[in-house]
Amino acid sequence: MIKYFCAHDGNSTRIACEYPNECPICTSKISPNLLMESLNKDIQLASLFFVCPSCGKGFVSHYMYDSTNELKYGSYMHKHLVYLNSFPSIPNQIEFDNCINNLSPNFCEIYNQAHASEIYNLNQLSGIGYRKALEFLIKDYCVYKHPDKVDKIKSTLLGQVISNYIDSTNIKNLAKISSWIGNDETHYVRKFEEKDINDLKRFIKATVAFITYELTSDEACALVNE
């Protein structure tokens, strides 16, 4: 819904814009309370300061002047502002199955930090984070499968761990291609030019899915045997 108000900028500029309908901090659907506004006519940018009625925290939304469009409200013409973004923006946590959380809590934490870096446009670091998360997942999975080889698995390079300690063909292939693409995110020269971070995430998610199925199956077998 378009909101109309008079800005406190010394000129009583009349403004028309849509308030954000979601809090960038708590993600609640809201109708925020406007505290103040800052208009920079030189760069045609407006910053509106809101308070979320749900979590009580403040955030700022940025708007761009729409110089081609003015809206009439009552007997007055209002400058139209076009919504750009809101800050701070808190990334949503990626939720993993409990069996993955129990198997490799470090993987879950590192993966979410890599995800957050993408949200904050730290794209040169995101792939490195996903590659590190993969290593924790695979090594923790292999430790689970080979509890007598813990020290060896921890000290061995990821590629050798994948080759020597994973029996499932699906998991082995997914982990292998994920590690190759992940290595490209850490090296100067890329070997897989046609693949990017989205492919890396896609293969990691598939790896997680197959490991989840296997852990769930192991749990079912244990219950049957009991």
N, C-alpha and C positions, 0 to 999 in steps of 0.2 A: 504494500500500500504506500502511495506517495505521501510524504509528510511535508507540510508547509510551515516555515517558521522564519522569524526575523533574526538574522545573525547579529551578534554583539561585536561588530567590527569597527565601530565608530561611524559607519555610514548607514547602519540599519539595513544592510543588504538583505533582500528577501530571497529565500532559498527554497527550492523544491528538490527532494531526493527520497530515495527509499532507504529506510533504516535496515541494517542487517537483521535477519530473522534467526540467526544462530550465533551463540556465543563461541568465539574462537578458542576459549580457554576450557570451558566445561562441556561444550557442544550441545547445550540445551537449546531447544526451540524457544525463542524469547521475543519480546518487544522491548528493546533496551531503553534505558533512560538516558537522554542526552544531557551532559553536564556543560559542555562548552564546545566552541568551534574555532578553528583557525583557518582563515582564508588567505591564500597567497595568489593574488591576481597576476603577479609577474610570471609565474609558471603555471597558472591556471589549475591550481591544486588546492583542495580543501581537506582539512583533517578534522574529523568529528570525534570527540571524546565521550564514550558511553560507559555506563555501569550496567552490568548484567544483573537483573532482578533475581536470578536463580542462585548464582554463586557469590554475588556481591563484589566481584572483581571488575576492575576497569580495563578497557581496551580502546584502541584508536582505530577508526576506519578512514581510509583514504578515498577521495572522490576526485574525479576530473571534471572540469567545467565543460558543459555541452554548449559551445558557443552558437550552435545552429538551432538551438531549441530553447524557448522560454515558455513557461506554463503560467496560465492565468488562474488565480485563485481569488475569488471575490472580485474586487475592482483593481487588484494589483497584479503586475507581471512578476514572476519569480524566476531567478536563474536556476536552470536545471543542472544538477550534479549527477554524474554517472559513477556508480560504485566500482572501486578497483579491488581493494583487499582490506583485511583487518589483521591487526597484530596486538599482542603476541598470539601466534597460532601454535597450539600444542598438538603435536601429532597423536593420532589414535594409536593405541598399542595393538600390535598384531598378536592375536590370541592363538596359542598352540594347544593341542590336546595335552591332557594331564600326563600322559605317558612320555611325551616329549619333554615337558617341563621337568619331570622327575629324572629322565635319562640325562638331559644336558641343559641345566638351567643357564649355563654360560652362553650356549647357543642362542637361547631365547632372548637373553639380555643384549648380546652383541647384534643380533639380527634387528632388534627394535631400535638400537642406536644407529645402525646403518639406514634403516627406514627413516628415522628422524632427520638424518643428514640430507636425505633426498628432499624432504619437506622444506628444509631450510636452504635448499638450492646449493648444498655443498657436494655437488655431483662428482667432483674429482676424488672425493673421499669415500663415497657410498660403496663403490665396487670393492674397495679394499676391505671395508667392514663386512660385506656379505661373504667375501672369500674367507675372512677370519672366522666368521660364524660357521661356515661350512666345515672348516677344519675341526672345530670343537664338536660339532654334531657327529661327524664321521668317527673321530677318535673315541668319543664317549660311547658310540654305538659298538665299535670294535672291542672296547674294554668290556662292555656288557656281554658280548659274544665270546670273548676270550679272557676271562678274568685272571688267568694264569700268565698272561702276557702284558700286564699293565705297563710296566716300565719300558718294555720294548716298543709298544705301540706309541707311548708318549714321546719317545725320543726319535722315532722314525719319521722320515719325510712323508707327507700326506699321500703322494702318489704311490709309494711303496706300501703304505698301510692299506690303501684301497685295493691294490693288486694281491696282497698277501693275506688279508684278514677278513675280507668280505666274500661270503659264499653266494649270496643272492645275485644272479646275473643282472636283474633289473636295478638293484641298488648299486652294484658295482659300476654299471654303465652310466647311470645318472650321476653318481658321485664323481666319476672320471671326467665327464664332459663339463660338469659344474666347476671342477678344480681347474680345468684348462682355461675356461672362459674367465674364471676368477683370477687366474694368474695374469691374464691379459690386462686386468684392471690395475695390476701392481707393477707392470713392466713398461719400459720405454717403447718397445716395438710390439704391436699386436700380431698374433698368429692367426686369429679368427676375426678378420676384418668385418665379416658379414654378421657377426654376433655382437650383442651389446649387453648392458646391465639388465635389461628386461628379460633377455634370454637366460641370463644367470639366475635371476629370481625365479623364473619359470621352472628351471631344472632343479633348483634347491627345493622349491615347494613340492615337486614330484618326488624328490628324494625323501623329504619329510613324510609324505603320504605313504610311501612303501614301508618306511621304517615304522610308522604308526600301525599299519596293518600287521606287520610282523610282531610287534610288541603286544598288540591286542590279541593276536592269535596265541602267542605264548601264554598270556594271562588266561585265556580260555582253556588251553591244554592243562595248565596247572590246576584250574578249578575242577576239570573233569577227572584228573588223576586223584584229586583229593576225595 
